[in-house]
Amino acid sequence: MISRRFVSLAGGVFLVIVMIIAVGELAHWYSAQNQSRPAPTADQPLQPTTTSATSSLEQSTLSPQTSAQYVVTYTDSGFSPSTITIPKGGVVIFKNAASDDVRVASNPHPIHNGYPTTGGCVGSTFDSCSNIAPGGSWSFTFIYVGSWGYHNHLNPSEGGTVVVQ
């Protein structure tokens, strides 16, 4: 006859194995979701902006129906400028001038839900959802007033702030 202690031990081992499998499946699903979703572009169109060798923050000349555009450049040293102030409805273009990929995402890491819109790949829509290759860019329109922190999801110690007035 099997002792109760053995049955209890076997049940505990079984439960641990089931939990390990479940966590593995969840990690696989999460990884597949992040790799298969392209960066959103339909509701956040990238439009050309003028650039200058003297400043990484510029506003292009726009008609009254379009939003002001501002540039944040990612380099091997991080984001520049690290803090940018824009008006409500302003568009920030995140340009990758670094030697490695960058993925822009709202704070906090890793849940990216600091900006109050939902429906992004992880949390808020303030998330490029995929890596931006060197020379590439991604834009986001800020429709809420506030101070919005962001980071490089690939290196969360690098980040910045967009202040929307």
Phi and psi in radians as a Rosetta constraint file:
Dihedral C 1 N 2 CA 2 C 2 CIRCULARHARMONIC -1.454 0.35
Dihedral N 2 CA 2 C 2 N 3 CIRCULARHARMONIC 2.318 0.35
Dihedral C 2 N 3 CA 3 C 3 CIRCULARHARMONIC -1.328 0.35
Dihedral N 3 CA 3 C 3 N 4 CIRCULARHARMONIC 2.732 0.35
Dihedral C 3 N 4 CA 4 C 4 CIRCULARHARMONIC -1.116 0.35
Dihedral N 4 CA 4 C 4 N 5 CIRCULARHARMONIC -0.598 0.35
Dihedral C 4 N 5 CA 5 C 5 CIRCULARHARMONIC -1.088 0.35
Dihedral N 5 CA 5 C 5 N 6 CIRCULARHARMONIC -0.743 0.35
Dihedral C 5 N 6 CA 6 C 6 CIRCULARHARMONIC -1.125 0.35
Dihedral N 6 CA 6 C 6 N 7 CIRCULARHARMONIC -0.751 0.35
Dihedral C 6 N 7 CA 7 C 7 CIRCULARHARMONIC -1.096 0.35
Dihedral N 7 CA 7 C 7 N 8 CIRCULARHARMONIC -0.735 0.35
Dihedral C 7 N 8 CA 8 C 8 CIRCULARHARMONIC -1.126 0.35
Dihedral N 8 CA 8 C 8 N 9 CIRCULARHARMONIC -0.749 0.35
Dihedral C 8 N 9 CA 9 C 9 CIRCULARHARMONIC -1.130 0.35
Dihedral N 9 CA 9 C 9 N 10 CIRCULARHARMONIC -0.782 0.35
Dihedral C 9 N 10 CA 10 C 10 CIRCULARHARMONIC -1.110 0.35
Dihedral N 10 CA 10 C 10 N 11 CIRCULARHARMONIC -0.696 0.35
Dihedral C 10 N 11 CA 11 C 11 CIRCULARHARMONIC -1.103 0.35
Dihedral N 11 CA 11 C 11 N 12 CIRCULARHARMONIC -0.694 0.35
Dihedral C 11 N 12 CA 12 C 12 CIRCULARHARMONIC -1.154 0.35
Dihedral N 12 CA 12 C 12 N 13 CIRCULARHARMONIC -0.745 0.35
Dihedral C 12 N 13 CA 13 C 13 CIRCULARHARMONIC -1.098 0.35
Dihedral N 13 CA 13 C 13 N 14 CIRCULARHARMONIC -0.772 0.35
Dihedral C 13 N 14 CA 14 C 14 CIRCULARHARMONIC -1.029 0.35
Dihedral N 14 CA 14 C 14 N 15 CIRCULARHARMONIC -0.776 0.35
Dihedral C 14 N 15 CA 15 C 15 CIRCULARHARMONIC -1.083 0.35
Dihedral N 15 CA 15 C 15 N 16 CIRCULARHARMONIC -0.735 0.35
Dihedral C 15 N 16 CA 16 C 16 CIRCULARHARMONIC -1.106 0.35
Dihedral N 16 CA 16 C 16 N 17 CIRCULARHARMONIC -0.747 0.35
Dihedral C 16 N 17 CA 17 C 17 CIRCULARHARMONIC -1.102 0.35
Dihedral N 17 CA 17 C 17 N 18 CIRCULARHARMONIC -0.768 0.35
Dihedral C 17 N 18 CA 18 C 18 CIRCULARHARMONIC -1.072 0.35
Dihedral N 18 CA 18 C 18 N 19 CIRCULARHARMONIC -0.730 0.35
Dihedral C 18 N 19 CA 19 C 19 CIRCULARHARMONIC -1.137 0.35
Dihedral N 19 CA 19 C 19 N 20 CIRCULARHARMONIC -0.703 0.35
Dihedral C 19 N 20 CA 20 C 20 CIRCULARHARMONIC -1.103 0.35
Dihedral N 20 CA 20 C 20 N 21 CIRCULARHARMONIC -0.764 0.35
Dihedral C 20 N 21 CA 21 C 21 CIRCULARHARMONIC -1.103 0.35
Dihedral N 21 CA 21 C 21 N 22 CIRCULARHARMONIC -0.746 0.35
Dihedral C 21 N 22 CA 22 C 22 CIRCULARHARMONIC -1.103 0.35
Dihedral N 22 CA 22 C 22 N 23 CIRCULARHARMONIC -0.762 0.35
Dihedral C 22 N 23 CA 23 C 23 CIRCULARHARMONIC -1.114 0.35
Dihedral N 23 CA 23 C 23 N 24 CIRCULARHARMONIC -0.709 0.35
Dihedral C 23 N 24 CA 24 C 24 CIRCULARHARMONIC -1.091 0.35
Dihedral N 24 CA 24 C 24 N 25 CIRCULARHARMONIC -0.769 0.35
Dihedral C 24 N 25 CA 25 C 25 CIRCULARHARMONIC -1.108 0.35
Dihedral N 25 CA 25 C 25 N 26 CIRCULARHARMONIC -0.721 0.35
Dihedral C 25 N 26 CA 26 C 26 CIRCULARHARMONIC -1.102 0.35
Dihedral N 26 CA 26 C 26 N 27 CIRCULARHARMONIC -0.751 0.35
Dihedral C 26 N 27 CA 27 C 27 CIRCULARHARMONIC -1.114 0.35
Dihedral N 27 CA 27 C 27 N 28 CIRCULARHARMONIC -0.709 0.35
Dihedral C 27 N 28 CA 28 C 28 CIRCULARHARMONIC -1.114 0.35
Dihedral N 28 CA 28 C 28 N 29 CIRCULARHARMONIC -0.763 0.35
Dihedral C 28 N 29 CA 29 C 29 CIRCULARHARMONIC -1.087 0.35
Dihedral N 29 CA 29 C 29 N 30 CIRCULARHARMONIC -0.808 0.35
Dihedral C 29 N 30 CA 30 C 30 CIRCULARHARMONIC -1.058 0.35
Dihedral N 30 CA 30 C 30 N 31 CIRCULARHARMONIC -0.772 0.35
Dihedral C 30 N 31 CA 31 C 31 CIRCULARHARMONIC -1.104 0.35
Dihedral N 31 CA 31 C 31 N 32 CIRCULARHARMONIC -0.744 0.35
Dihedral C 31 N 32 CA 32 C 32 CIRCULARHARMONIC -1.145 0.35
Dihedral N 32 CA 32 C 32 N 33 CIRCULARHARMONIC -0.646 0.35
Dihedral C 32 N 33 CA 33 C 33 CIRCULARHARMONIC -1.123 0.35
Dihedral N 33 CA 33 C 33 N 34 CIRCULARHARMONIC -0.740 0.35
Dihedral C 33 N 34 CA 34 C 34 CIRCULARHARMONIC -1.265 0.35
Dihedral N 34 CA 34 C 34 N 35 CIRCULARHARMONIC -0.506 0.35
Dihedral C 34 N 35 CA 35 C 35 CIRCULARHARMONIC -1.484 0.35
Dihedral N 35 CA 35 C 35 N 36 CIRCULARHARMONIC -0.433 0.35
Dihedral C 35 N 36 CA 36 C 36 CIRCULARHARMONIC -1.666 0.35
Dihedral N 36 CA 36 C 36 N 37 CIRCULARHARMONIC -0.127 0.35
Dihedral C 36 N 37 CA 37 C 37 CIRCULARHARMONIC -1.741 0.35
Dihedral N 37 CA 37 C 37 N 38 CIRCULARHARMONIC 2.094 0.35
Dihedral C 37 N 38 CA 38 C 38 CIRCULARHARMONIC -1.296 0.35
Dihedral N 38 CA 38 C 38 N 39 CIRCULARHARMONIC 2.822 0.35
Dihedral C 38 N 39 CA 39 C 39 CIRCULARHARMONIC -1.088 0.35
Dihedral N 39 CA 39 C 39 N 40 CIRCULARHARMONIC 2.404 0.35
Dihedral C 39 N 40 CA 40 C 40 CIRCULARHARMONIC -1.167 0.35
Dihedral N 40 CA 40 C 40 N 41 CIRCULARHARMONIC 2.390 0.35
Dihedral C 40 N 41 CA 41 C 41 CIRCULARHARMONIC -2.329 0.35
Dihedral N 41 CA 41 C 41 N 42 CIRCULARHARMONIC -0.428 0.35
Dihedral C 41 N 42 CA 42 C 42 CIRCULARHARMONIC -1.081 0.35
Dihedral N 42 CA 42 C 42 N 43 CIRCULARHARMONIC -0.767 0.35
Dihedral C 42 N 43 CA 43 C 43 CIRCULARHARMONIC -1.672 0.35
Dihedral N 43 CA 43 C 43 N 44 CIRCULARHARMONIC -0.002 0.35
Dihedral C 43 N 44 CA 44 C 44 CIRCULARHARMONIC -2.363 0.35
Dihedral N 44 CA 44 C 44 N 45 CIRCULARHARMONIC 1.166 0.35
Dihedral C 44 N 45 CA 45 C 45 CIRCULARHARMONIC -1.184 0.35
Dihedral N 45 CA 45 C 45 N 46 CIRCULARHARMONIC 2.426 0.35
Dihedral C 45 N 46 CA 46 C 46 CIRCULARHARMONIC -1.507 0.35
Dihedral N 46 CA 46 C 46 N 47 CIRCULARHARMONIC 2.165 0.35
Dihedral C 46 N 47 CA 47 C 47 CIRCULARHARMONIC -2.071 0.35
Dihedral N 47 CA 47 C 47 N 48 CIRCULARHARMONIC 2.600 0.35
Dihedral C 47 N 48 CA 48 C 48 CIRCULARHARMONIC -1.133 0.35
Dihedral N 48 CA 48 C 48 N 49 CIRCULARHARMONIC 2.583 0.35
Dihedral C 48 N 49 CA 49 C 49 CIRCULARHARMONIC -2.373 0.35
Dihedral N 49 CA 49 C 49 N 50 CIRCULARHARMONIC 2.676 0.35
Dihedral C 49 N 50 CA 50 C 50 CIRCULARHARMONIC -1.329 0.35
Dihedral N 50 CA 50 C 50 N 51 CIRCULARHARMONIC 2.631 0.35
Dihedral C 50 N 51 CA 51 C 51 CIRCULARHARMONIC -2.190 0.35
Dihedral N 51 CA 51 C 51 N 52 CIRCULARHARMONIC 2.832 0.35
Dihedral C 51 N 52 CA 52 C 52 CIRCULARHARMONIC -2.451 0.35
Dihedral N 52 CA 52 C 52 N 53 CIRCULARHARMONIC 2.534 0.35
Dihedral C 52 N 53 CA 53 C 53 CIRCULARHARMONIC -1.265 0.35
Dihedral N 53 CA 53 C 53 N 54 CIRCULARHARMONIC -0.264 0.35
Dihedral C 53 N 54 CA 54 C 54 CIRCULARHARMONIC -1.698 0.35
Dihedral N 54 CA 54 C 54 N 55 CIRCULARHARMONIC -0.204 0.35
Dihedral C 54 N 55 CA 55 C 55 CIRCULARHARMONIC -2.611 0.35
Dihedral N 55 CA 55 C 55 N 56 CIRCULARHARMONIC 2.393 0.35
Dihedral C 55 N 56 CA 56 C 56 CIRCULARHARMONIC -1.648 0.35
Dihedral N 56 CA 56 C 56 N 57 CIRCULARHARMONIC -0.043 0.35
Dihedral C 56 N 57 CA 57 C 57 CIRCULARHARMONIC -2.090 0.35
Dihedral N 57 CA 57 C 57 N 58 CIRCULARHARMONIC 1.943 0.35
Dihedral C 57 N 58 CA 58 C 58 CIRCULARHARMONIC -2.488 0.35
Dihedral N 58 CA 58 C 58 N 59 CIRCULARHARMONIC 2.715 0.35
Dihedral C 58 N 59 CA 59 C 59 CIRCULARHARMONIC -1.956 0.35
Dihedral N 59 CA 59 C 59 N 60 CIRCULARHARMONIC 2.224 0.35
Dihedral C 59 N 60 CA 60 C 60 CIRCULARHARMONIC -1.402 0.35
Dihedral N 60 CA 60 C 60 N 61 CIRCULARHARMONIC 2.884 0.35
Dihedral C 60 N 61 CA 61 C 61 CIRCULARHARMONIC -1.381 0.35
Dihedral N 61 CA 61 C 61 N 62 CIRCULARHARMONIC 2.100 0.35
Dihedral C 61 N 62 CA 62 C 62 CIRCULARHARMONIC -2.281 0.35
Dihedral N 62 CA 62 C 62 N 63 CIRCULARHARMONIC 2.666 0.35
Dihedral C 62 N 63 CA 63 C 63 CIRCULARHARMONIC -1.305 0.35
Dihedral N 63 CA 63 C 63 N 64 CIRCULARHARMONIC 2.839 0.35
Dihedral C 63 N 64 CA 64 C 64 CIRCULARHARMONIC -1.047 0.35
Dihedral N 64 CA 64 C 64 N 65 CIRCULARHARMONIC -0.389 0.35
Dihedral C 64 N 65 CA 65 C 65 CIRCULARHARMONIC -1.451 0.35
Dihedral N 65 CA 65 C 65 N 66 CIRCULARHARMONIC -0.169 0.35
Dihedral C 65 N 66 CA 66 C 66 CIRCULARHARMONIC -1.880 0.35
Dihedral N 66 CA 66 C 66 N 67 CIRCULARHARMONIC 2.836 0.35
Dihedral C 66 N 67 CA 67 C 67 CIRCULARHARMONIC -1.547 0.35
Dihedral N 67 CA 67 C 67 N 68 CIRCULARHARMONIC 2.679 0.35
Dihedral C 67 N 68 CA 68 C 68 CIRCULARHARMONIC -1.195 0.35
Dihedral N 68 CA 68 C 68 N 69 CIRCULARHARMONIC 2.527 0.35
Dihedral C 68 N 69 CA 69 C 69 CIRCULARHARMONIC -2.045 0.35
Dihedral N 69 CA 69 C 69 N 70 CIRCULARHARMONIC 2.412 0.35
Dihedral C 69 N 70 CA 70 C 70 CIRCULARHARMONIC -2.273 0.35
Dihedral N 70 CA 70 C 70 N 71 CIRCULARHARMONIC 2.658 0.35
Dihedral C 70 N 71 CA 71 C 71 CIRCULARHARMONIC -2.047 0.35
Dihedral N 71 CA 71 C 71 N 72 CIRCULARHARMONIC 2.292 0.35
Dihedral C 71 N 72 CA 72 C 72 CIRCULARHARMONIC -2.040 0.35
Dihedral N 72 CA 72 C 72 N 73 CIRCULARHARMONIC 2.179 0.35
Dihedral C 72 N 73 CA 73 C 73 CIRCULARHARMONIC -1.807 0.35
Dihedral N 73 CA 73 C 73 N 74 CIRCULARHARMONIC 2.302 0.35
Dihedral C 73 N 74 CA 74 C 74 CIRCULARHARMONIC -1.709 0.35
Dihedral N 74 CA 74 C 74 N 75 CIRCULARHARMONIC 2.169 0.35
Dihedral C 74 N 75 CA 75 C 75 CIRCULARHARMONIC -2.125 0.35
Dihedral N 75 CA 75 C 75 N 76 CIRCULARHARMONIC -3.131 0.35
Dihedral C 75 N 76 CA 76 C 76 CIRCULARHARMONIC -1.110 0.35
Dihedral N 76 CA 76 C 76 N 77 CIRCULARHARMONIC -0.239 0.35
Dihedral C 76 N 77 CA 77 C 77 CIRCULARHARMONIC -1.683 0.35
Dihedral N 77 CA 77 C 77 N 78 CIRCULARHARMONIC -0.096 0.35
Dihedral C 77 N 78 CA 78 C 78 CIRCULARHARMONIC 2.097 0.35
Dihedral N 78 CA 78 C 78 N 79 CIRCULARHARMONIC -2.789 0.35
Dihedral C 78 N 79 CA 79 C 79 CIRCULARHARMONIC -1.527 0.35
Dihedral N 79 CA 79 C 79 N 80 CIRCULARHARMONIC 2.451 0.35
Dihedral C 79 N 80 CA 80 C 80 CIRCULARHARMONIC -2.445 0.35
Dihedral N 80 CA 80 C 80 N 81 CIRCULARHARMONIC 2.171 0.35
Dihedral C 80 N 81 CA 81 C 81 CIRCULARHARMONIC -1.243 0.35
Dihedral N 81 CA 81 C 81 N 82 CIRCULARHARMONIC 2.729 0.35
Dihedral C 81 N 82 CA 82 C 82 CIRCULARHARMONIC -1.344 0.35
Dihedral N 82 CA 82 C 82 N 83 CIRCULARHARMONIC -0.435 0.35
Dihedral C 82 N 83 CA 83 C 83 CIRCULARHARMONIC -2.267 0.35
Dihedral N 83 CA 83 C 83 N 84 CIRCULARHARMONIC 2.323 0.35
Dihedral C 83 N 84 CA 84 C 84 CIRCULARHARMONIC -2.330 0.35
Dihedral N 84 CA 84 C 84 N 85 CIRCULARHARMONIC 2.430 0.35
Dihedral C 84 N 85 CA 85 C 85 CIRCULARHARMONIC -1.961 0.35
Dihedral N 85 CA 85 C 85 N 86 CIRCULARHARMONIC 2.220 0.35
Dihedral C 85 N 86 CA 86 C 86 CIRCULARHARMONIC -2.347 0.35
Dihedral N 86 CA 86 C 86 N 87 CIRCULARHARMONIC 2.845 0.35
Dihedral C 86 N 87 CA 87 C 87 CIRCULARHARMONIC -1.408 0.35
Dihedral N 87 CA 87 C 87 N 88 CIRCULARHARMONIC 2.798 0.35
Dihedral C 87 N 88 CA 88 C 88 CIRCULARHARMONIC -1.000 0.35
Dihedral N 88 CA 88 C 88 N 89 CIRCULARHARMONIC 2.337 0.35
Dihedral C 88 N 89 CA 89 C 89 CIRCULARHARMONIC 1.563 0.35
Dihedral N 89 CA 89 C 89 N 90 CIRCULARHARMONIC -0.042 0.35
Dihedral C 89 N 90 CA 90 C 90 CIRCULARHARMONIC -1.234 0.35
Dihedral N 90 CA 90 C 90 N 91 CIRCULARHARMONIC 2.652 0.35
Dihedral C 90 N 91 CA 91 C 91 CIRCULARHARMONIC -1.903 0.35
Dihedral N 91 CA 91 C 91 N 92 CIRCULARHARMONIC 2.221 0.35
Dihedral C 91 N 92 CA 92 C 92 CIRCULARHARMONIC -1.837 0.35
Dihedral N 92 CA 92 C 92 N 93 CIRCULARHARMONIC 2.208 0.35
Dihedral C 92 N 93 CA 93 C 93 CIRCULARHARMONIC -1.759 0.35
Dihedral N 93 CA 93 C 93 N 94 CIRCULARHARMONIC 2.069 0.35
Dihedral C 93 N 94 CA 94 C 94 CIRCULARHARMONIC -1.644 0.35
Dihedral N 94 CA 94 C 94 N 95 CIRCULARHARMONIC 1.959 0.35
Dihedral C 94 N 95 CA 95 C 95 CIRCULARHARMONIC -1.831 0.35
Dihedral N 95 CA 95 C 95 N 96 CIRCULARHARMONIC 2.358 0.35
Dihedral C 95 N 96 CA 96 C 96 CIRCULARHARMONIC -1.687 0.35
Dihedral N 96 CA 96 C 96 N 97 CIRCULARHARMONIC 1.858 0.35
Dihedral C 96 N 97 CA 97 C 97 CIRCULARHARMONIC -1.900 0.35
Dihedral N 97 CA 97 C 97 N 98 CIRCULARHARMONIC 0.277 0.35
Dihedral C 97 N 98 CA 98 C 98 CIRCULARHARMONIC -1.573 0.35
Dihedral N 98 CA 98 C 98 N 99 CIRCULARHARMONIC 3.061 0.35
Dihedral C 98 N 99 CA 99 C 99 CIRCULARHARMONIC -1.543 0.35
Dihedral N 99 CA 99 C 99 N 100 CIRCULARHARMONIC -0.148 0.35
Dihedral C 99 N 100 CA 100 C 100 CIRCULARHARMONIC -2.163 0.35
Dihedral N 100 CA 100 C 100 N 101 CIRCULARHARMONIC 2.912 0.35
Dihedral C 100 N 101 CA 101 C 101 CIRCULARHARMONIC -1.134 0.35
Dihedral N 101 CA 101 C 101 N 102 CIRCULARHARMONIC 2.782 0.35
Dihedral C 101 N 102 CA 102 C 102 CIRCULARHARMONIC -2.402 0.35
Dihedral N 102 CA 102 C 102 N 103 CIRCULARHARMONIC 2.604 0.35
Dihedral C 102 N 103 CA 103 C 103 CIRCULARHARMONIC -2.287 0.35
Dihedral N 103 CA 103 C 103 N 104 CIRCULARHARMONIC 1.967 0.35
Dihedral C 103 N 104 CA 104 C 104 CIRCULARHARMONIC -1.440 0.35
Dihedral N 104 CA 104 C 104 N 105 CIRCULARHARMONIC 2.287 0.35
Dihedral C 104 N 105 CA 105 C 105 CIRCULARHARMONIC -2.616 0.35
Dihedral N 105 CA 105 C 105 N 106 CIRCULARHARMONIC 2.552 0.35
Dihedral C 105 N 106 CA 106 C 106 CIRCULARHARMONIC -1.188 0.35
Dihedral N 106 CA 106 C 106 N 107 CIRCULARHARMONIC 2.657 0.35
Dihedral C 106 N 107 CA 107 C 107 CIRCULARHARMONIC -1.297 0.35
Dihedral N 107 CA 107 C 107 N 108 CIRCULARHARMONIC 2.825 0.35
Dihedral C 107 N 108 CA 108 C 108 CIRCULARHARMONIC -1.463 0.35
Dihedral N 108 CA 108 C 108 N 109 CIRCULARHARMONIC 2.718 0.35
Dihedral C 108 N 109 CA 109 C 109 CIRCULARHARMONIC -1.422 0.35
Dihedral N 109 CA 109 C 109 N 110 CIRCULARHARMONIC 2.395 0.35
Dihedral C 109 N 110 CA 110 C 110 CIRCULARHARMONIC -1.807 0.35
Dihedral N 110 CA 110 C 110 N 111 CIRCULARHARMONIC 0.180 0.35
Dihedral C 110 N 111 CA 111 C 111 CIRCULARHARMONIC -1.580 0.35
Dihedral N 111 CA 111 C 111 N 112 CIRCULARHARMONIC -0.290 0.35
Dihedral C 111 N 112 CA 112 C 112 CIRCULARHARMONIC 0.932 0.35
Dihedral N 112 CA 112 C 112 N 113 CIRCULARHARMONIC 0.743 0.35
Dihedral C 112 N 113 CA 113 C 113 CIRCULARHARMONIC -2.009 0.35
Dihedral N 113 CA 113 C 113 N 114 CIRCULARHARMONIC 0.385 0.35
Dihedral C 113 N 114 CA 114 C 114 CIRCULARHARMONIC -1.303 0.35
Dihedral N 114 CA 114 C 114 N 115 CIRCULARHARMONIC -0.420 0.35
Dihedral C 114 N 115 CA 115 C 115 CIRCULARHARMONIC -1.637 0.35
Dihedral N 115 CA 115 C 115 N 116 CIRCULARHARMONIC 2.396 0.35
Dihedral C 115 N 116 CA 116 C 116 CIRCULARHARMONIC -1.390 0.35
Dihedral N 116 CA 116 C 116 N 117 CIRCULARHARMONIC 0.553 0.35
Dihedral C 116 N 117 CA 117 C 117 CIRCULARHARMONIC -2.000 0.35
Dihedral N 117 CA 117 C 117 N 118 CIRCULARHARMONIC 2.607 0.35
Dihedral C 117 N 118 CA 118 C 118 CIRCULARHARMONIC -2.064 0.35
Dihedral N 118 CA 118 C 118 N 119 CIRCULARHARMONIC 2.949 0.35
Dihedral C 118 N 119 CA 119 C 119 CIRCULARHARMONIC 1.832 0.35
Dihedral N 119 CA 119 C 119 N 120 CIRCULARHARMONIC 0.111 0.35
Dihedral C 119 N 120 CA 120 C 120 CIRCULARHARMONIC -1.345 0.35
Dihedral N 120 CA 120 C 120 N 121 CIRCULARHARMONIC -3.094 0.35
Dihedral C 120 N 121 CA 121 C 121 CIRCULARHARMONIC -1.211 0.35
Dihedral N 121 CA 121 C 121 N 122 CIRCULARHARMONIC -0.501 0.35
Dihedral C 121 N 122 CA 122 C 122 CIRCULARHARMONIC -2.110 0.35
Dihedral N 122 CA 122 C 122 N 123 CIRCULARHARMONIC -0.959 0.35
Dihedral C 122 N 123 CA 123 C 123 CIRCULARHARMONIC -2.331 0.35
Dihedral N 123 CA 123 C 123 N 124 CIRCULARHARMONIC -1.794 0.35
Dihedral C 123 N 124 CA 124 C 124 CIRCULARHARMONIC -1.371 0.35
Dihedral N 124 CA 124 C 124 N 125 CIRCULARHARMONIC 2.966 0.35
Dihedral C 124 N 125 CA 125 C 125 CIRCULARHARMONIC -1.341 0.35
Dihedral N 125 CA 125 C 125 N 126 CIRCULARHARMONIC -0.166 0.35
Dihedral C 125 N 126 CA 126 C 126 CIRCULARHARMONIC -1.393 0.35
Dihedral N 126 CA 126 C 126 N 127 CIRCULARHARMONIC 1.271 0.35
Dihedral C 126 N 127 CA 127 C 127 CIRCULARHARMONIC -2.836 0.35
Dihedral N 127 CA 127 C 127 N 128 CIRCULARHARMONIC 2.122 0.35
Dihedral C 127 N 128 CA 128 C 128 CIRCULARHARMONIC -1.157 0.35
Dihedral N 128 CA 128 C 128 N 129 CIRCULARHARMONIC -0.300 0.35
Dihedral C 128 N 129 CA 129 C 129 CIRCULARHARMONIC 1.149 0.35
Dihedral N 129 CA 129 C 129 N 130 CIRCULARHARMONIC -0.191 0.35
Dihedral C 129 N 130 CA 130 C 130 CIRCULARHARMONIC -2.643 0.35
Dihedral N 130 CA 130 C 130 N 131 CIRCULARHARMONIC 2.885 0.35
Dihedral C 130 N 131 CA 131 C 131 CIRCULARHARMONIC -1.217 0.35
Dihedral N 131 CA 131 C 131 N 132 CIRCULARHARMONIC 2.527 0.35
Dihedral C 131 N 132 CA 132 C 132 CIRCULARHARMONIC -1.822 0.35
Dihedral N 132 CA 132 C 132 N 133 CIRCULARHARMONIC 2.023 0.35
Dihedral C 132 N 133 CA 133 C 133 CIRCULARHARMONIC -1.231 0.35
Dihedral N 133 CA 133 C 133 N 134 CIRCULARHARMONIC 2.774 0.35
Dihedral C 133 N 134 CA 134 C 134 CIRCULARHARMONIC -0.936 0.35
Dihedral N 134 CA 134 C 134 N 135 CIRCULARHARMONIC 2.304 0.35
Dihedral C 134 N 135 CA 135 C 135 CIRCULARHARMONIC 1.576 0.35
Dihedral N 135 CA 135 C 135 N 136 CIRCULARHARMONIC -0.206 0.35
Dihedral C 135 N 136 CA 136 C 136 CIRCULARHARMONIC -1.592 0.35
Dihedral N 136 CA 136 C 136 N 137 CIRCULARHARMONIC 3.075 0.35
Dihedral C 136 N 137 CA 137 C 137 CIRCULARHARMONIC -2.661 0.35
Dihedral N 137 CA 137 C 137 N 138 CIRCULARHARMONIC 2.901 0.35
Dihedral C 137 N 138 CA 138 C 138 CIRCULARHARMONIC -2.610 0.35
Dihedral N 138 CA 138 C 138 N 139 CIRCULARHARMONIC 2.481 0.35
Dihedral C 138 N 139 CA 139 C 139 CIRCULARHARMONIC -2.121 0.35
Dihedral N 139 CA 139 C 139 N 140 CIRCULARHARMONIC 2.719 0.35
Dihedral C 139 N 140 CA 140 C 140 CIRCULARHARMONIC -2.499 0.35
Dihedral N 140 CA 140 C 140 N 141 CIRCULARHARMONIC 2.367 0.35
Dihedral C 140 N 141 CA 141 C 141 CIRCULARHARMONIC -1.690 0.35
Dihedral N 141 CA 141 C 141 N 142 CIRCULARHARMONIC 2.148 0.35
Dihedral C 141 N 142 CA 142 C 142 CIRCULARHARMONIC -1.648 0.35
Dihedral N 142 CA 142 C 142 N 143 CIRCULARHARMONIC 1.945 0.35
Dihedral C 142 N 143 CA 143 C 143 CIRCULARHARMONIC -1.825 0.35
Dihedral N 143 CA 143 C 143 N 144 CIRCULARHARMONIC -0.074 0.35
Dihedral C 143 N 144 CA 144 C 144 CIRCULARHARMONIC -2.008 0.35
Dihedral N 144 CA 144 C 144 N 145 CIRCULARHARMONIC 2.351 0.35
Dihedral C 144 N 145 CA 145 C 145 CIRCULARHARMONIC -1.287 0.35
Dihedral N 145 CA 145 C 145 N 146 CIRCULARHARMONIC 2.424 0.35
Dihedral C 145 N 146 CA 146 C 146 CIRCULARHARMONIC 2.675 0.35
Dihedral N 146 CA 146 C 146 N 147 CIRCULARHARMONIC -3.039 0.35
Dihedral C 146 N 147 CA 147 C 147 CIRCULARHARMONIC -1.942 0.35
Dihedral N 147 CA 147 C 147 N 148 CIRCULARHARMONIC 2.031 0.35
Dihedral C 147 N 148 CA 148 C 148 CIRCULARHARMONIC -2.048 0.35
Dihedral N 148 CA 148 C 148 N 149 CIRCULARHARMONIC 1.920 0.35
Dihedral C 148 N 149 CA 149 C 149 CIRCULARHARMONIC -1.388 0.35
Dihedral N 149 CA 149 C 149 N 150 CIRCULARHARMONIC 2.619 0.35
Dihedral C 149 N 150 CA 150 C 150 CIRCULARHARMONIC -2.522 0.35
Dihedral N 150 CA 150 C 150 N 151 CIRCULARHARMONIC 2.941 0.35
Dihedral C 150 N 151 CA 151 C 151 CIRCULARHARMONIC -2.640 0.35
Dihedral N 151 CA 151 C 151 N 152 CIRCULARHARMONIC 2.938 0.35
Dihedral C 151 N 152 CA 152 C 152 CIRCULARHARMONIC -1.496 0.35
Dihedral N 152 CA 152 C 152 N 153 CIRCULARHARMONIC 1.953 0.35
Dihedral C 152 N 153 CA 153 C 153 CIRCULARHARMONIC -1.044 0.35
Dihedral N 153 CA 153 C 153 N 154 CIRCULARHARMONIC -0.463 0.35
Dihedral C 153 N 154 CA 154 C 154 CIRCULARHARMONIC -1.391 0.35
Dihedral N 154 CA 154 C 154 N 155 CIRCULARHARMONIC -0.333 0.35
Dihedral C 154 N 155 CA 155 C 155 CIRCULARHARMONIC -2.600 0.35
Dihedral N 155 CA 155 C 155 N 156 CIRCULARHARMONIC 1.411 0.35
Dihedral C 155 N 156 CA 156 C 156 CIRCULARHARMONIC -1.040 0.35
Dihedral N 156 CA 156 C 156 N 157 CIRCULARHARMONIC -0.218 0.35
Dihedral C 156 N 157 CA 157 C 157 CIRCULARHARMONIC -1.301 0.35
Dihedral N 157 CA 157 C 157 N 158 CIRCULARHARMONIC -0.264 0.35
Dihedral C 157 N 158 CA 158 C 158 CIRCULARHARMONIC -1.674 0.35
Dihedral N 158 CA 158 C 158 N 159 CIRCULARHARMONIC 2.212 0.35
Dihedral C 158 N 159 CA 159 C 159 CIRCULARHARMONIC -2.830 0.35
Dihedral N 159 CA 159 C 159 N 160 CIRCULARHARMONIC -3.040 0.35
Dihedral C 159 N 160 CA 160 C 160 CIRCULARHARMONIC -2.863 0.35
Dihedral N 160 CA 160 C 160 N 161 CIRCULARHARMONIC -3.002 0.35
Dihedral C 160 N 161 CA 161 C 161 CIRCULARHARMONIC -2.433 0.35
Dihedral N 161 CA 161 C 161 N 162 CIRCULARHARMONIC 2.383 0.35
Dihedral C 161 N 162 CA 162 C 162 CIRCULARHARMONIC -1.915 0.35
Dihedral N 162 CA 162 C 162 N 163 CIRCULARHARMONIC 2.083 0.35
Dihedral C 162 N 163 CA 163 C 163 CIRCULARHARMONIC -1.753 0.35
Dihedral N 163 CA 163 C 163 N 164 CIRCULARHARMONIC 2.104 0.35
Dihedral C 163 N 164 CA 164 C 164 CIRCULARHARMONIC -1.898 0.35
Dihedral N 164 CA 164 C 164 N 165 CIRCULARHARMONIC 2.149 0.35
